[in-house]
Amino acid sequence: MRPRARNAAGIVVWSVVLGGSLLAIGVGFAGGHSYGTAALGPPRIARRAAPPPPDTIEPRDLTRMLRGARSLDAAENDPDRYGDPDNAVAMRPSGSARRAFDARRDRARVSVLLVDADRSASALGAFVAEPYPVAVVIAPEAPSAALRAAREAGQTALIACGDAAPSAIAVLRRAGAAGIACSTGDDARAGALVAANRGGLVVDDLLDGDALLRAARRAGVPAISRDVTADAREDGPYVDFLLTQSLAIAQRTGVVTVALHARPASLEAFERFALRAQRSGVDLVGLGALLAP
């Protein structure tokens, strides 16, 4: 073949190749990818229809849910009388001074009231099992598991008399309760409580006045007032601080009456306090011993 003819044939062949390449590139762009790299591209994602919107949530009136046995009302009807830090330290009423105390020859004494004892059977059991005397304040209900636990452990039981009927006090006194613990500002109510108590011990917590303490003393009944609630706040350092202050009151005046809740944390603080009192020469005594002349 002549050189000119060979050149012409080569031009035709390469023109065909070039044209085919251009056609492939154009088709690739038109389809969104190159045929040569189709396997390397991301998979095609099938489009799905969007889900329908959720049903409209109609607002509900929740007022009725704040009423009834399972509501917040139930908690409001069972307040913690000893839970207000503002009332943690009571001022002793005038004329309520104990017997003369001389720190040089007399030993200071501390008595502990265990309040809200019916709320936790396990916490109460741990408290009354301690080798230290406590006075357990029980709800005015019979039969009383807290009264039974206190008596079986050899501890004193007092009736929380704030809302107690005189008949309920009489029943629990016959069952072994040693007295009452509450307060009132009503002289007539105080007299009725002292009469129903029939000579039992009286502890006035001074939260609602001191009429109970005055009525007991007029009747010649052994009576004393609460000085400190050490765990009105459930905070370890706070409880330790108030127990330390209680110890100082005892060392200054000869006696102190401390209220503690039946809680595991309060039990731990009580154990630390008992050891500190022993090192300081202060005796932990039962309520009857504290009221003894």
Summary of the structure (lengths in Angstrom):
residues: 293
radius of gyration: 41.3
end to end distance: 145.4
largest distance: 148.7
contacts: 837
relative contact order: 0.14
helix: 45%
strand: 13%
